[in-house]
């Protein structure tokens, strides 16, 4: 039984072929393509308003040079948001519960921001490793601590997204598996458990949206430090 709870996080395969690529590409099919008409339908209009509002909110603290990342950050946000929400549907697979995928997203973005900082302003980028006014005896220790904290950033990005989604999926499955058992012996408690499951599902929808936004927001903050 304990192993069955974690089967949902196994990458699906068919004839030995991993299907995670299909799970990652499928969300893009759901988004409508913009047309050349003067008047678009409501869905495309709402999609455009969401993209514009999110881009304005995300790049408000960034200077003009950081606006080049708008398309990349928007694509990352839509990708994570779609996969997280579709993973809450029954009999679906959530690729973002895989630490390897999340680390594969976090490390390149983090490394790109570090390289940009070292190329554009190396003095300021290295200055982050040593706070101003640090006593001389503490300089070696603080440099080591700040360096470790710098390299922990991509790990924190990937682990945060993986842990939050995995914990939510496990909790939903645990509660859902208890409802049929309680329904036979304690119907009122089963009804109460079902209500809790509905509330938890709504909470997980919010968590899926928030975690996608937090991932992109933290990457933008790392970019802000280096431009």
Secondary structure, 3 states (H helix, E strand, C coil): CHHHHCHHHCCCEECCEECHHHHHHHHHHHCCCCCCCCCCCHHHHHHHHHHHHHHHHHCCCCCHHHHHHHHHHHHHHHHHHHHHHHCCCCCCCCHHHCHHHHHHHHHHHHHHHHHHHHHHCHHHHHHCCCCCCCCHHHHHHHHHHHHHHHHHHHHHHHHHHHHHHHHHHHHHHHHHHHHHHHHHHCHHHHHHHHHHHHHHHHHHHHHHHHHHHHHHHHHHHHHHHCC
